[in-house]
Amino acid sequence: MPIVAKGSYKGVTAGDELGCLSQGQAMNRTFSVYLDLVRFGAAFLVYLYHSNQRFLSKNILPASNFGHSSVIVFFVLSGFVIAFVTATKESNLPSYAASRISRVLSVTVPAIALTVLLDAIGRSLYPEIYRYPFDQFAARIFGSLFFLNEIWFVSITSFSNVPYWSICYEWWYYVLFGMLTFLQRKWRWWAVVVTMFLLGPKIVLLAPLWGLGVLLYHWQAPRNKLSLPVSWVMALISTVGIVAFHWYDIGGLGTEWLKSHLGEELHKELTFSKFFVGDYLLAALVFTNFAAVRNIAAAHDSALNAIAAPVKYVANNTFTLYLLHQPLFLFWAAVVRGDPVGHTYWIVVTVLTLSSVVAIGYFTENKRFLLRDWLLVRFSHSARLHAGETGRHG
């Protein structure tokens, strides 16, 4: 049941989590800065991937073919961070729910509204660059608001905001992890199995990649048993492996192999999950890299102190950059209407896009704590009432 964009891209994230990660023994300052660098770098690679369009630049942009791979990095990183915050800060259901909901809705709701507005204006100025749907508003807005765009074999593009697909995966990973962590033992697996059945194969196929991040946080062996020299070797091998993965197009080879076994129609129905064969290998390389760098960072806890503040600043706008970059660069491209020969047009549009992200991010993800605190009061109150009712009837 696809409601997709003509010529839509093979993918990107969403969705990463939180800002500075410097609390807790498992997260020293150097590793925190490293993860924030990875977050911003992956988000900008996604931007390069989507903005690599010939109406913006006649020449192919460098490093512009890592969009989908960056989503896989985000998934592993997100699982790690959520495991970290539930172990150190969000140790009960009210705090977890308030933080997750505020983190996501503070950006997704404005992103949906702004995408419709920006698309409407941009289409009136430069309709030729909009190869994305602008119809079936009820289905697209409802699906986006409730993260239903990619359940089973539905694929609903959120207007020009193609990258929105990944938050529709990640939201449900938060839900599934919350069930496993906070529900009573007798209910948790039933709830998870039923939810996974309702979500369908696409979201479930990539869930283990997110789970690798959780495993990395809780698995003590890499920290306790790997020496510093071995960690350096692992970091080098994983980095070379990631480069080789892209150089030899392992992801492309994997999806072609899968297509030959599933058939073209079923393969197409998997949409953004059809790359999962290569994604699993890439996620394993990312897991290895993070495990190695965490050990190295423990021995060099102040190595990145000099850049910690600026890295934290850009990382705090990463979610807004990810979820709004495509509607924004299309809008600014329509407003500027420049010459794609050379890179001047692309640079101007990119500067305007990044400036808009900072301005919007100030009112969205950087104000999410207001929504979190409001939700936390209400969720905590409801939990106390429920506990009281249970006590009276117990």
Phi, psi and chi 1 to 4 in degrees:
 res  aa     phi    psi   chi1   chi2   chi3   chi4
   1 MET       -   62.1 -177.3 -176.9  166.0      -
   2 PRO   -77.7  136.0   27.0  -30.9      -      -
   3 ILE  -125.7   71.3  -49.7  179.2      -      -
   4 VAL  -111.5  167.0  -62.4      -      -      -
   5 ALA   -78.6  141.0      -      -      -      -
   6 LYS   -65.1  126.3 -179.3  179.9  178.6 -178.0
   7 GLY    70.0   28.0      -      -      -      -
   8 SER   -68.6  157.0   61.8      -      -      -
   9 TYR   -83.3  164.5  -59.8   90.7      -      -
  10 LYS   -79.0  -11.6   69.9  179.7 -177.9 -179.5
  11 GLY   153.0  172.2      -      -      -      -
  12 VAL  -166.3 -177.0 -160.9      -      -      -
  13 THR   -86.4 -178.0  126.2      -      -      -
  14 ALA  -121.8  140.4      -      -      -      -
  15 GLY   107.1   97.1      -      -      -      -
  16 ASP  -107.8  176.8   51.5   14.0      -      -
  17 GLU  -122.7  148.4  -51.3  -50.6  -37.2      -
  18 LEU    52.4  174.5  -55.8  179.4      -      -
  19 GLY  -101.2 -117.1      -      -      -      -
  20 CYS   -66.5  138.1 -175.9      -      -      -
  21 LEU  -114.8   40.9  -51.4  174.1      -      -
  22 SER   -92.8    6.1   57.9      -      -      -
  23 GLN   -92.7  153.7  -60.9 -177.3   42.6      -
  24 GLY    91.0  151.6      -      -      -      -
  25 GLN   -67.5  -25.5  -66.5 -178.7   -3.1      -
  26 ALA   -82.4   -0.3      -      -      -      -
  27 MET  -140.0   79.1 -170.6   80.4   72.7      -
  28 ASN   -75.6  171.8   62.5   45.5      -      -
  29 ARG   -63.7  -43.2 -172.8  170.1 -179.2   82.3
  30 THR   -63.1  -43.0  -67.0      -      -      -
  31 PHE   -68.0  -35.5 -170.6   48.6      -      -
  32 SER   -59.8  -47.0  168.2      -      -      -
  33 VAL   -64.4  -40.2  176.6      -      -      -
  34 TYR   -59.4  -46.2  177.0   75.0      -      -
  35 LEU   -64.8  -38.5  -68.1 -176.4      -      -
  36 ASP   -64.9  -37.9  -82.1  -15.8      -      -
  37 LEU   -61.7  -43.1  -82.5  171.4      -      -
  38 VAL   -62.2  -43.6  169.5      -      -      -
  39 ARG   -57.6  -51.6  -68.9  173.7   62.5 -152.2
  40 PHE   -68.7  -40.8  179.4   75.0      -      -
  41 GLY   -60.3  -43.0      -      -      -      -
  42 ALA   -65.1  -41.7      -      -      -      -
  43 ALA   -63.4  -39.8      -      -      -      -
  44 PHE   -71.3  -33.4 -166.6   74.1      -      -
  45 LEU   -64.3  -35.2  -74.2  173.2      -      -
  46 VAL   -63.8  -43.1  168.4      -      -      -
  47 TYR   -60.0  -45.6  173.9   78.2      -      -
  48 LEU   -58.2  -41.7  -78.7  174.1      -      -
  49 TYR   -60.3  -47.9  175.8   69.8      -      -
  50 HIS   -77.4  -31.5  -76.2  112.1      -      -
  51 SER   -83.9    0.1   65.1      -      -      -
  52 ASN   -78.3   67.2 -178.4   35.6      -      -
  53 GLN  -123.0  143.6  -58.4 -164.8   43.0      -
  54 ARG   -70.4  -18.0  -58.2  -68.1   70.6   81.9
  55 PHE   -75.1  -17.8   68.9   81.6      -      -
  56 LEU   -96.4  -36.5  -92.9  179.9      -      -
  57 SER  -150.3  122.7  172.8      -      -      -
  58 LYS   -65.0  -29.6  -72.5  -66.3 -176.3 -174.2
  59 ASN   -92.3  144.9  -60.0  -41.8      -      -
  60 ILE   -66.1  132.3  -65.3  175.6      -      -
  61 LEU   -74.5  143.4  -61.8  171.7      -      -
  62 PRO   -67.5  149.1   23.8  -33.2      -      -
  63 ALA    55.0   38.5      -      -      -      -
  64 SER  -108.4   19.5   58.1      -      -      -
  65 ASN  -120.9   26.7   61.6  -24.9      -      -
  66 PHE  -112.4   21.6  -55.8  123.3      -      -
  67 GLY   -61.8  -55.7      -      -      -      -
  68 HIS   -66.3  -38.2 -175.9   77.3      -      -
  69 SER   -59.9  -35.9  -60.7      -      -      -
  70 SER   -64.8  -32.6  -63.7      -      -      -
  71 VAL   -63.7  -40.1  177.8      -      -      -
  72 ILE   -64.3  -39.4  -55.5  -49.5      -      -
  73 VAL   -60.3  -44.6  174.0      -      -      -
  74 PHE   -59.5  -42.1  -85.2  129.3      -      -
  75 PHE   -62.3  -47.7  -79.8  170.9      -      -
  76 VAL   -63.1  -44.8  178.5      -      -      -
  77 LEU   -62.0  -42.0  174.8   55.5      -      -
  78 SER   -63.2  -44.0  176.2      -      -      -
  79 GLY   -59.6  -40.2      -      -      -      -
  80 PHE   -63.3  -46.3 -178.7   88.6      -      -
  81 VAL   -67.2  -40.7  172.5      -      -      -
  82 ILE   -66.5  -37.9  -63.2  -55.0      -      -
  83 ALA   -61.7  -39.7      -      -      -      -
  84 PHE   -63.2  -48.7  164.4   70.7      -      -
  85 VAL   -70.8  -32.3  -64.6      -      -      -
  86 THR   -71.8  -26.5   51.8      -      -      -
  87 ALA   -81.8  -22.9      -      -      -      -
  88 THR  -117.2  -29.6   58.1      -      -      -
  89 LYS  -130.9  -48.7  -65.4 -173.9  -69.0 -176.0
  90 GLU   -95.4   68.8  -60.7  167.0   14.3      -
  91 SER   -90.4    2.9   57.2      -      -      -
  92 ASN  -138.7  163.8   54.8   66.4      -      -
  93 LEU   -61.6  -44.1 -177.3   56.0      -      -
  94 PRO   -57.9  -44.8  -28.0   36.9      -      -
  95 SER   -69.9  -38.6   61.9      -      -      -
  96 TYR   -63.6  -49.5  178.5   80.1      -      -
  97 ALA   -62.4  -44.1      -      -      -      -
  98 ALA   -62.5  -41.3      -      -      -      -
  99 SER   -70.1  -43.7  -66.5      -      -      -
 100 ARG   -67.3  -45.8  -63.9  -55.4   98.2 -138.7
 101 ILE   -63.3  -45.8  -67.8  170.0      -      -
 102 SER   -66.8  -38.0   61.8      -      -      -
 103 ARG   -60.0  -44.5  172.8   60.0  172.9  167.0
 104 VAL   -80.9  -53.1  173.6      -      -      -
 105 LEU   -68.1  -26.3  -64.4 -169.1      -      -
 106 SER   -62.6  -21.9   65.3      -      -      -
 107 VAL  -111.0  -40.0 -178.6      -      -      -
 108 THR   -68.0  -41.8   56.3      -      -      -
 109 VAL   -63.3  -50.0  172.8      -      -      -
 110 PRO   -60.4  -35.6  -23.8   34.1      -      -
 111 ALA   -63.6  -41.0      -      -      -      -
 112 ILE   -63.6  -48.1  -65.0  165.7      -      -
 113 ALA   -63.5  -45.2      -      -      -      -
 114 LEU   -67.3  -35.2  -76.2  170.1      -      -
 115 THR   -61.1  -45.7  -63.2      -      -      -
 116 VAL   -61.4  -45.8  174.7      -      -      -
 117 LEU   -65.0  -48.7  176.5   62.6      -      -
 118 LEU   -64.6  -40.0  -66.2  170.2      -      -
 119 ASP   -63.4  -41.4  -77.5    7.7      -      -
 120 ALA   -62.5  -45.2      -      -      -      -
 121 ILE   -69.3  -47.0  -61.8  171.8      -      -
 122 GLY   -60.9  -39.9      -      -      -      -
 123 ARG   -63.5  -34.7  -77.2  172.5  172.6  -85.0
 124 SER   -72.0  -25.1   68.5      -      -      -
 125 LEU   -91.0  -36.8  -62.9  173.9      -      -
 126 TYR  -152.1   70.3 -163.7  174.5      -      -
 127 PRO   -63.1  -23.4   20.3  -31.5      -      -
 128 GLU   -63.4  -25.8  -65.4   82.8    1.9      -
 129 ILE   -88.4   -5.1   67.4  174.6      -      -
 130 TYR   -97.3   94.6  -78.8   85.8      -      -
 131 ARG   -99.1   35.0  -61.2  179.7  -67.9  118.1
 132 TYR  -127.0  155.2  -50.3   92.6      -      -
 133 PRO   -71.2  147.7   26.4  -34.9      -      -
 134 PHE  -141.6   61.1 -159.6   62.4      -      -
 135 ASP  -150.1 -176.1   57.5    7.5      -      -
 136 GLN    43.5   54.4  -57.7 -173.8   56.8      -
 137 PHE   -59.7  -41.0  -75.1   81.2      -      -
 138 ALA   -61.8  -45.9      -      -      -      -
 139 ALA   -66.1  -42.8      -      -      -      -
 140 ARG   -70.1  -42.1  -62.9 -173.5 -165.9  -78.2
 141 ILE   -72.0  -43.7  -67.7  173.9      -      -
 142 PHE   -62.8  -47.4 -179.7   85.5      -      -
 143 GLY   -60.0  -41.6      -      -      -      -
 144 SER   -68.7  -40.8  -60.5      -      -      -
 145 LEU   -63.8  -35.3  -78.3  172.5      -      -
 146 PHE  -109.6   12.6  -66.4   96.7      -      -
 147 PHE    59.1   42.1  -48.6  104.5      -      -
 148 LEU  -107.0    9.0  -58.3  173.5      -      -
 149 ASN   -62.3  -26.3  -64.7   30.3      -      -
 150 GLU  -124.8   24.4  -62.3  -65.3  -29.6      -
 151 ILE   -74.3  146.4   61.8  170.5      -      -
 152 TRP    43.3 -124.2  -82.2   89.9      -      -
 153 PHE  -107.8   21.6  -64.1  114.2      -      -
 154 VAL   -78.8  142.6  172.2      -      -      -
 155 SER  -144.8   99.2 -171.2      -      -      -
 156 ILE  -108.8  113.0  -56.7  174.1      -      -
 157 THR   -75.2  133.4  -54.8      -      -      -
 158 SER   -83.2   70.9 -170.4      -      -      -
 159 PHE    57.9 -126.5  -55.0  100.5      -      -
 160 SER   -83.1   -3.8   70.8      -      -      -
 161 ASN   -87.8   68.0 -158.2  -17.7      -      -
 162 VAL   -56.7  -39.9  176.9      -      -      -
 163 PRO   -60.7  -12.7  -24.1   34.3      -      -
 164 TYR   -60.8  -17.9 -161.4   88.1      -      -
 165 TRP   -56.2  -38.8   72.9  -92.0      -      -
 166 SER   -71.8  -29.7   65.5      -      -      -
 167 ILE   -69.7  -24.6 -165.3   60.2      -      -
 168 CYS   -72.8  -19.2  -64.4      -      -      -
 169 TYR   -84.1  -49.8  -79.6   55.0      -      -
 170 GLU   -65.6  -36.9 -166.5  151.4   -2.6      -
 171 TRP   -55.0  -43.8  168.8  -99.1      -      -
 172 TRP   -73.1  -25.0  -67.3  109.5      -      -
 173 TYR   -68.4  -37.0  -61.2  154.0      -      -
 174 TYR   -60.5  -44.8  -63.3  161.0      -      -
 175 VAL   -63.0  -48.1  171.5      -      -      -
 176 LEU   -62.5  -42.5  -67.6  169.2      -      -
 177 PHE   -65.2  -39.9 -178.3   76.7      -      -
 178 GLY   -61.4  -39.7      -      -      -      -
 179 MET   -61.8  -46.7  -70.5  174.5  174.6      -
 180 LEU   -65.1  -31.4  -74.0  172.7      -      -
 181 THR   -88.0  -37.9  -55.2      -      -      -
 182 PHE  -115.0  -17.6  -61.7  109.5      -      -
 183 LEU   -75.9  155.7  -70.5 -174.7      -      -
 184 GLN   -60.7  147.6  -66.4 -179.9   17.8      -
 185 ARG   -54.1  -39.0 -173.6 -179.9  -61.9  -85.6
 186 LYS   -70.5  -17.3   63.1  179.6  179.1  179.5
 187 TRP  -107.5  -22.8  -62.0  114.6      -      -
 188 ARG   -61.4  -46.8   65.8 -179.7   59.7  164.4
 189 TRP   -72.1  -34.7  -75.5  108.1      -      -
 190 TRP   -60.9  -44.3  -75.0  105.6      -      -
 191 ALA   -63.2  -41.5      -      -      -      -
 192 VAL   -66.0  -45.9  166.7      -      -      -
 193 VAL   -63.5  -44.8  170.1      -      -      -
 194 VAL   -63.1  -43.9  169.9      -      -      -
 195 THR   -63.4  -43.0  -57.7      -      -      -
 196 MET   -62.8  -38.1  -70.1  172.6   69.8      -
 197 PHE   -63.7  -41.7  175.6   78.3      -      -
 198 LEU   -67.3  -31.1  -66.0  174.1      -      -
 199 LEU   -77.1  -35.8  -65.9  174.4      -      -
 200 GLY    92.1  178.1      -      -      -      -
 201 PRO   -70.5  -31.1   25.1  -34.3      -      -
 202 LYS   -63.4  -51.0  -67.0 -171.1  -63.3 -177.5
 203 ILE   -68.2  -38.8  -65.1  174.8      -      -
 204 VAL   -66.2  -35.4  171.8      -      -      -
 205 LEU   -59.2  -35.5  -90.9  173.3      -      -
 206 LEU   -96.8   -3.1  -61.6 -168.7      -      -
 207 ALA   -58.3  -38.8      -      -      -      -
 208 PRO   -61.0  -26.5  -26.4   36.3      -      -
 209 LEU   -66.8  -43.2  -50.3 -176.0      -      -
 210 TRP   -64.4  -39.9 -163.9   89.9      -      -
 211 GLY   -64.3  -24.9      -      -      -      -
 212 LEU   -60.7  -36.1  -86.8  179.0      -      -
 213 GLY   -65.1  -40.1      -      -      -      -
 214 VAL   -62.7  -44.4  178.4      -      -      -
 215 LEU   -59.8  -43.0  173.9   63.9      -      -
 216 LEU   -59.8  -41.3  176.6   62.0      -      -
 217 TYR   -65.6  -43.6  178.4   79.5      -      -
 218 HIS   -87.7  -20.2  -71.7  -70.5      -      -
 219 TRP   -80.6  112.8 -170.2   23.4      -      -
 220 GLN   -82.2  -22.0  -61.0  -60.7  -48.9      -
 221 ALA   -55.8  -45.5      -      -      -      -
 222 PRO   -59.5  -30.9  -24.9   35.2      -      -
 223 ARG   -80.7  -36.2  -86.6 -171.5  -66.3  178.6
 224 ASN   -89.0  -24.2  -62.7  -25.2      -      -
 225 LYS  -114.5  -11.9  -63.8 -177.3  178.4  179.8
 226 LEU   -94.3  125.5  -65.7  178.8      -      -
 227 SER   -74.7  166.7   65.7      -      -      -
 228 LEU   -62.4  -44.9 -169.6   58.0      -      -
 229 PRO   -60.1  -41.0  -25.9   35.9      -      -
 230 VAL   -64.5  -37.9  171.1      -      -      -
 231 SER   -63.1  -41.5  -63.9      -      -      -
 232 TRP   -61.5  -41.9  -83.3  106.6      -      -
 233 VAL   -63.5  -43.7  171.1      -      -      -
 234 MET   -62.1  -41.1  -74.7  175.4   55.9      -
 235 ALA   -62.2  -42.4      -      -      -      -
 236 LEU   -66.3  -46.9  177.1   61.6      -      -
 237 ILE   -63.6  -42.7  -69.8  174.7      -      -
 238 SER   -66.1  -37.5   59.9      -      -      -
 239 THR   -66.1  -45.8  -58.2      -      -      -
 240 VAL   -62.0  -39.4  170.9      -      -      -
 241 GLY   -62.5  -41.2      -      -      -      -
 242 ILE   -65.2  -42.0  -69.0  168.8      -      -
 243 VAL   -62.7  -46.2  171.8      -      -      -
 244 ALA   -64.7  -35.8      -      -      -      -
 245 PHE   -55.2  -44.0  177.4   91.2      -      -
 246 HIS   -81.4  -36.9  -66.4   94.5      -      -
 247 TRP   -60.5  -42.1 -177.2  -91.4      -      -
 248 TYR   -96.5    8.3  -66.6  105.0      -      -
 249 ASP    51.2   52.2 -168.9   22.5      -      -
 250 ILE   -62.9  -36.1  -57.3  -58.5      -      -
 251 GLY   -61.4  -43.4      -      -      -      -
 252 GLY   -65.3  -40.6      -      -      -      -
 253 LEU   -63.6  -39.9  -65.9  174.1      -      -
 254 GLY   -64.6  -42.1      -      -      -      -
 255 THR   -72.4  -30.0 -164.4      -      -      -
 256 GLU   -68.3  -39.6  -72.8  -58.2  -42.2      -
 257 TRP   -61.8  -43.9  175.7   86.5      -      -
 258 LEU   -63.8  -41.7 -176.0   63.6      -      -
 259 LYS   -60.9  -38.7 -174.3 -166.9  -64.0 -175.3
 260 SER   -66.0  -24.5   69.5      -      -      -
 261 HIS   -95.2  -33.3  -74.3   74.4      -      -
 262 LEU   -89.3  -25.6  -68.2 -178.8      -      -
 263 GLY    93.6  151.2      -      -      -      -
 264 GLU   -63.0  -39.5 -171.1  165.1  -13.4      -
 265 GLU   -66.4  -50.6  -88.3  -51.8  -53.6      -
 266 LEU   -65.1  -38.4 -177.8   55.1      -      -
 267 HIS   -59.6  -43.0 -176.8  -99.5      -      -
 268 LYS   -64.6  -35.9 -177.1  179.4  178.8 -178.5
 269 GLU   -64.9  -21.5  -68.8  -69.4  -18.1      -
 270 LEU   -74.5   -9.8  -69.0  176.6      -      -
 271 THR    40.2 -112.6   54.3      -      -      -
 272 PHE   -74.1  -10.4  -58.5  105.6      -      -
 273 SER   -94.7    0.3  -64.7      -      -      -
 274 LYS   -73.5   -6.2   62.9 -171.9  175.7 -174.0
 275 PHE   -98.2   14.2  -46.4   99.8      -      -
 276 PHE   -65.1  -26.1   79.1   88.6      -      -
 277 VAL   -61.1  -51.1  174.3      -      -      -
 278 GLY   -70.1  -33.1      -      -      -      -
 279 ASP   -60.7  -36.8  -69.3  -13.7      -      -
 280 TYR   -64.6  -40.8  -85.7   62.1      -      -
 281 LEU   -67.2  -44.5  174.3   57.9      -      -
 282 LEU   -62.0  -42.1  178.9   60.1      -      -
 283 ALA   -62.1  -36.9      -      -      -      -
 284 ALA   -64.3  -38.4      -      -      -      -
 285 LEU   -67.4  -40.7  -68.7  167.9      -      -
 286 VAL   -65.0  -43.7  173.0      -      -      -
 287 PHE   -55.1  -47.7  175.8   96.2      -      -
 288 THR   -62.8  -41.4  -57.4      -      -      -
 289 ASN   -63.6  -46.6 -179.2  -91.4      -      -
 290 PHE   -63.4  -41.6  -74.6  175.6      -      -
 291 ALA   -61.9  -41.7      -      -      -      -
 292 ALA   -69.6  -46.0      -      -      -      -
 293 VAL   -67.1  -33.0  173.4      -      -      -
 294 ARG   -60.1  -41.6  179.2  172.7   61.1  177.4
 295 ASN   -68.1  -42.4  -74.2   -3.7      -      -
 296 ILE   -63.1  -41.9  -65.2  166.8      -      -
 297 ALA   -63.0  -33.1      -      -      -      -
 298 ALA   -62.6  -27.9      -      -      -      -
 299 ALA   -90.1  -10.1      -      -      -      -
 300 HIS  -136.3   62.6  -56.3  -79.1      -      -
 301 ASP   -67.4  -16.9 -166.2   27.8      -      -
 302 SER  -114.9   17.5   59.5      -      -      -
 303 ALA   -63.6  -34.3      -      -      -      -
 304 LEU  -110.8   19.5  -61.5  178.4      -      -
 305 ASN   -57.1  -36.0  -85.2   -5.4      -      -
 306 ALA   -63.3  -28.5      -      -      -      -
 307 ILE  -110.0    8.7   60.6  170.2      -      -
 308 ALA   -59.9  -45.3      -      -      -      -
 309 ALA   -65.4  -51.8      -      -      -      -
 310 PRO   -64.0  -35.2   18.3  -30.1      -      -
 311 VAL   -65.1  -42.2  167.4      -      -      -
 312 LYS   -61.9  -39.1 -179.7 -177.4  176.5 -178.7
 313 TYR   -62.0  -49.3  176.4   79.1      -      -
 314 VAL   -69.4  -34.8  -63.1      -      -      -
 315 ALA   -65.9  -29.8      -      -      -      -
 316 ASN   -70.3   -9.9  -80.0  -16.4      -      -
 317 ASN  -112.7   10.7  -67.5  -72.3      -      -
 318 THR   -66.0  -41.5  -60.0      -      -      -
 319 PHE   -65.0  -42.4 -163.6   23.6      -      -
 320 THR   -64.2  -42.4  -56.3      -      -      -
 321 LEU   -58.2  -45.6  171.0   61.8      -      -
 322 TYR   -64.8  -47.7 -179.1   80.7      -      -
 323 LEU   -82.8  -10.4  -86.4 -170.6      -      -
 324 LEU  -125.3   -0.6  -90.1  169.5      -      -
 325 HIS   -63.7  -38.2   70.5  -91.2      -      -
 326 GLN   -70.8  -49.3 -176.5  146.3  -29.2      -
 327 PRO   -58.7  -35.1  -23.1   33.4      -      -
 328 LEU   -71.1  -45.5  -79.4  169.3      -      -
 329 PHE   -71.2  -30.3   84.7   70.5      -      -
 330 LEU   -65.9  -43.1  -73.6  165.8      -      -
 331 PHE   -61.2  -50.0  168.7   77.3      -      -
 332 TRP   -67.9  -32.2  -74.5  118.4      -      -
 333 ALA   -63.1  -38.5      -      -      -      -
 334 ALA   -69.9  -35.4      -      -      -      -
 335 VAL   -71.6  -48.0  170.6      -      -      -
 336 VAL   -73.2  -43.1  175.5      -      -      -
 337 ARG    50.5   58.1 -162.8   77.5  179.7  -97.3
 338 GLY   -91.3 -166.7      -      -      -      -
 339 ASP   -99.4  120.4 -176.3   -4.3      -      -
 340 PRO   -74.6   -7.1   26.5  -33.9      -      -
 341 VAL   -71.4  127.1  176.0      -      -      -
 342 GLY    81.2 -169.1      -      -      -      -
 343 HIS  -114.8    5.0  -66.7  -57.8      -      -
 344 THR   -61.4  -46.4  -57.9      -      -      -
 345 TYR   -59.0  -46.9 -176.7   24.6      -      -
 346 TRP   -62.6  -41.7 -179.1   88.0      -      -
 347 ILE   -64.0  -45.1  -68.6  170.7      -      -
 348 VAL   -61.4  -46.3  169.8      -      -      -
 349 VAL   -63.6  -39.1  167.7      -      -      -
 350 THR   -65.2  -43.3  -63.3      -      -      -
 351 VAL   -61.9  -43.8  170.0      -      -      -
 352 LEU   -65.0  -38.8  -70.8  168.4      -      -
 353 THR   -64.9  -48.6  -62.2      -      -      -
 354 LEU   -64.9  -37.9  -65.7  178.6      -      -
 355 SER   -63.2  -40.9  -60.4      -      -      -
 356 SER   -65.1  -38.4  -59.3      -      -      -
 357 VAL   -61.1  -44.4  163.9      -      -      -
 358 VAL   -63.1  -43.5  172.3      -      -      -
 359 ALA   -65.7  -44.9      -      -      -      -
 360 ILE   -68.9  -41.4  -65.3  166.6      -      -
 361 GLY   -60.1  -29.5      -      -      -      -
 362 TYR   -61.5  -34.2  177.2   79.7      -      -
 363 PHE   -98.1   -5.2  -63.9  100.8      -      -
 364 THR  -113.0  -93.1   56.6      -      -      -
 365 GLU   -66.4  -27.6   62.8 -177.5  -50.5      -
 366 ASN   -78.8   -6.6  -74.7  -61.3      -      -
 367 LYS  -113.2   10.5  -61.7  -65.4 -175.9 -177.3
 368 ARG   -62.7  -23.9   67.7 -173.6 -178.1  -84.2
 369 PHE   -66.3  -27.6  -58.6  109.2      -      -
 370 LEU   -64.1  -45.7  -60.9  175.1      -      -
 371 LEU   -66.4  -40.5  176.7   58.5      -      -
 372 ARG   -59.5  -46.8 -177.7 -159.0   63.0 -173.1
 373 ASP   -65.0  -38.5  -66.6  -15.2      -      -
 374 TRP   -64.1  -44.7 -177.1   84.0      -      -
 375 LEU   -66.4  -39.4  -71.3  170.5      -      -
 376 LEU   -61.8  -40.7 -176.2   57.0      -      -
 377 VAL   -59.9  -44.6  169.7      -      -      -
 378 ARG   -73.1  -40.2  -81.7  141.9 -171.1   85.2
 379 PHE   -66.6  -39.5  -70.0  164.4      -      -
 380 SER   -65.4  -40.3  -62.0      -      -      -
 381 HIS   -62.8  -43.8  179.6   65.2      -      -
 382 SER   -63.7  -39.4  -63.1      -      -      -
 383 ALA   -64.4  -40.0      -      -      -      -
 384 ARG   -65.9  -40.7  -73.6 -166.4  -64.2  -89.2
 385 LEU   -63.1  -42.4  -72.9  177.8      -      -
 386 HIS   -63.6  -41.6  176.7   72.3      -      -
 387 ALA   -64.1  -38.0      -      -      -      -
 388 GLY   -65.4  -43.2      -      -      -      -
 389 GLU   -63.4  -41.4  -71.2  -67.0  -34.0      -
 390 THR   -62.7  -40.4  -57.8      -      -      -
 391 GLY   -65.7  -38.1      -      -      -      -
 392 ARG   -69.9  -32.5  -77.8 -164.7  -66.0  -87.5
 393 HIS   -97.2   -3.1  -65.0  -72.6      -      -
 394 GLY   -80.3      -      -      -      -      -
